[in-house]
Amino acid sequence: MNSIEPRAVQLYEITYLGTGAVVDSRTVEASEVAAAIEHAGEHGMKILVRPHIPAQDETDTRIGGQPS
């Protein structure tokens, strides 16, 4: 059986600290995190790396739709 399913990719949010009033934040794949850290180090920048948590839809997808 040959099914094509999108591969789940872990995403991370990179926030560049101390870049001024506007916060520069990017979402990258796990494979790009090391390069972002290296780039920041080469340019004397501080960054915050954390797992990306997608925004939840307003629609309740639980069975029965009851709030917890």
Stockholm file with secondary structure:
# STOCKHOLM 1.0

chainA/1-68         MNSIEPRAVQLYEITYLGTGAVVDSRTVEASEVAAAIEHAGEHGMKILVRPHIPAQDETDTRIGGQPS
#=GR chainA/1-68 SS CCCCCCCCCCEEEEEEETSCSSCEEEEEEGGGHHHHHHHHHHTTCEEEEEECCCCCCSSCCSGGGCCC
#=GC SS_cons        CCCCCCCCCCEEEEEEETSCSSCEEEEEEGGGHHHHHHHHHHTTCEEEEEECCCCCCSSCCSGGGCCC
//
